Amino acid sequence: MTPIRFSPSSLKEGRWYEYLIRFALGGAATVFTGLVSSRYGAFVGGLFLALPAIFCASATLIEKHEIRRKREAGLAGERRGQMAAAVDAAGAALGALGMLAFAIVFSMLVIRSSVPAAFVGASLAWLTIAVVAWYARRKMRSVRTVEQTSANSRRRYD
């Protein structure tokens, strides 16, 4: 299993305006959430905090980077770009599951204990759910790959 790691070299791939777009979209989503919260209350505003503010910009930028990398190597790269964006989308979905766990655990714990204790408990829930979901997805993908490989082998020999 490949370990999770941080690679600062990937930051060099982006252009300055791409980071500006991400920053602007994230800021706009935060302002929008504040406006919703002011108008409809903290409960409804809190729901919007789970909005993956920069996901759309990130997904398109990831796709563009992959296509550009493949074109520089003399290949088309469209499929590779789509696959890279799909992996990022899967990660966003797993992160959303973790955030859902955070919200549920925090709301249950804050009633019975202090805010810092509820925050620590909710953070642990987020970490646990996100890691378990990531591991389960990885296992499901490896099982599916084995099944597809064996099905392809059977078709060849039939």
C-alpha positions as CSV (number, residue, x, y, z in Angstrom):
1,M,0.0,0.0,0.0
2,T,1.4,3.4,-1.0
3,P,1.8,5.7,2.0
4,I,0.1,9.1,2.0
5,R,2.6,11.9,1.6
6,F,2.9,15.6,0.9
7,S,4.7,16.7,-2.2
8,P,5.4,20.4,-2.3
9,S,6.9,20.0,-5.8
10,S,3.4,19.8,-7.2
11,L,2.8,23.4,-6.2
12,K,5.3,24.5,-8.9
13,E,2.9,23.0,-11.6
14,G,0.3,25.6,-11.0
15,R,0.3,29.1,-12.4
16,W,-0.2,32.2,-10.2
17,Y,-3.6,32.9,-11.6
18,E,-4.8,29.4,-10.9
19,Y,-4.0,29.9,-7.2
20,L,-5.8,33.3,-7.3
21,I,-8.9,31.6,-8.7
22,R,-8.9,29.0,-5.9
23,F,-8.4,31.7,-3.3
24,A,-11.2,33.9,-4.8
25,L,-13.6,31.0,-5.0
26,G,-12.8,29.9,-1.4
27,G,-13.3,33.4,-0.2
28,A,-16.5,33.8,-2.1
29,A,-17.9,30.6,-0.6
30,T,-17.0,31.8,2.9
31,V,-18.7,35.1,2.3
32,F,-21.7,33.4,0.9
33,T,-21.8,31.1,4.0
34,G,-21.6,34.1,6.3
35,L,-24.5,35.8,4.4
36,V,-26.6,32.6,4.6
37,S,-25.8,32.3,8.3
38,S,-26.7,36.0,9.0
39,R,-30.0,35.6,7.2
40,Y,-31.1,32.1,8.3
41,G,-29.2,31.4,11.4
42,A,-26.1,29.5,12.4
43,F,-27.7,26.1,11.9
44,V,-28.4,26.6,8.2
45,G,-25.2,28.5,7.7
46,G,-23.3,25.6,9.2
47,L,-24.6,23.3,6.5
48,F,-23.0,25.5,3.9
49,L,-19.7,25.3,5.6
50,A,-19.4,21.7,4.4
51,L,-19.6,23.1,0.8
52,P,-16.3,22.1,-0.9
53,A,-15.6,25.7,-1.9
54,I,-12.8,25.2,-4.3
55,F,-13.5,21.7,-5.5
56,C,-14.8,22.7,-9.0
57,A,-11.8,24.9,-9.6
58,S,-9.4,22.3,-8.3
59,A,-10.9,19.5,-10.5
60,T,-10.7,21.5,-13.7
61,L,-7.1,22.7,-12.9
62,I,-6.1,19.1,-12.1
63,E,-7.5,17.9,-15.4
64,K,-5.8,20.8,-17.3
65,H,-2.4,20.0,-15.6
66,E,-2.6,16.3,-16.5
67,I,-3.6,17.0,-20.1
68,R,-0.7,19.6,-20.4
69,R,1.8,17.1,-19.0
70,K,0.7,14.4,-21.4
71,R,0.7,16.7,-24.4
72,E,4.3,17.8,-23.5
73,A,5.1,14.0,-23.7
74,G,3.5,13.8,-27.1
75,L,0.2,12.1,-26.0
76,A,-3.4,13.3,-26.1
77,G,-4.0,13.1,-22.3
78,E,-7.7,13.7,-22.1
79,R,-8.5,10.4,-20.5
80,R,-5.6,10.8,-18.0
81,G,-6.9,14.3,-17.1
82,Q,-10.4,12.9,-16.5
83,M,-9.0,10.1,-14.4
84,A,-7.0,12.5,-12.3
85,A,-10.0,14.7,-11.7
86,A,-12.1,11.6,-10.8
87,V,-9.5,10.6,-8.2
88,D,-9.7,14.1,-6.7
89,A,-13.5,13.9,-6.7
90,A,-13.4,10.6,-4.8
91,G,-11.1,12.2,-2.2
92,A,-13.5,15.1,-1.8
93,A,-16.4,12.6,-1.3
94,L,-14.4,10.7,1.4
95,G,-13.5,14.0,3.0
96,A,-17.2,15.0,3.0
97,L,-18.0,11.7,4.9
98,G,-15.4,12.7,7.5
99,M,-17.0,16.2,7.8
100,L,-20.4,14.6,8.2
101,A,-19.0,12.5,11.1
102,F,-17.4,15.6,12.6
103,A,-20.7,17.5,12.5
104,I,-22.7,14.7,14.0
105,V,-20.2,14.0,16.8
106,F,-19.6,17.7,17.6
107,S,-23.4,18.3,17.9
108,M,-23.8,15.4,20.2
109,L,-20.8,16.1,22.4
110,V,-21.1,19.9,22.7
111,I,-24.4,19.4,24.6
112,R,-22.8,17.2,27.3
113,S,-19.2,18.6,27.5
114,S,-17.1,21.7,26.7
115,V,-16.5,23.0,23.3
116,P,-12.8,22.1,23.3
117,A,-13.6,18.5,24.3
118,A,-16.4,18.3,21.6
119,F,-13.9,19.6,19.0
120,V,-11.3,17.0,19.9
121,G,-13.8,14.2,19.8
122,A,-15.3,15.4,16.5
123,S,-11.8,15.7,15.0
124,L,-11.0,12.2,16.0
125,A,-14.3,11.1,14.4
126,W,-13.4,12.9,11.2
127,L,-10.0,11.4,11.1
128,T,-11.3,7.9,11.8
129,I,-14.1,8.0,9.2
130,A,-11.9,9.6,6.5
131,V,-9.2,7.0,7.0
132,V,-11.6,4.1,7.2
133,A,-13.5,5.3,4.1
134,W,-10.2,5.8,2.2
135,Y,-9.0,2.3,3.2
136,A,-12.4,0.7,2.2
137,R,-12.4,2.4,-1.2
138,R,-8.8,1.2,-1.8
139,K,-9.8,-2.4,-0.9
140,M,-12.9,-2.2,-3.1
141,R,-10.9,-1.0,-6.0
142,S,-8.3,-3.7,-5.6
143,V,-11.0,-6.4,-5.4
144,R,-12.7,-5.0,-8.5
145,T,-9.4,-4.9,-10.4
146,V,-8.8,-8.6,-9.5
147,E,-12.3,-9.5,-10.6
148,Q,-12.0,-7.7,-13.9
149,T,-8.6,-9.3,-14.6
150,S,-9.9,-12.8,-14.0
151,A,-13.0,-12.1,-16.1
152,N,-10.8,-10.9,-18.9
153,S,-8.7,-14.0,-18.6
154,R,-11.7,-16.3,-18.7
155,R,-13.0,-14.5,-21.9
156,R,-9.7,-15.1,-23.6
157,Y,-9.7,-18.8,-23.0
158,D,-13.4,-19.4,-23.7
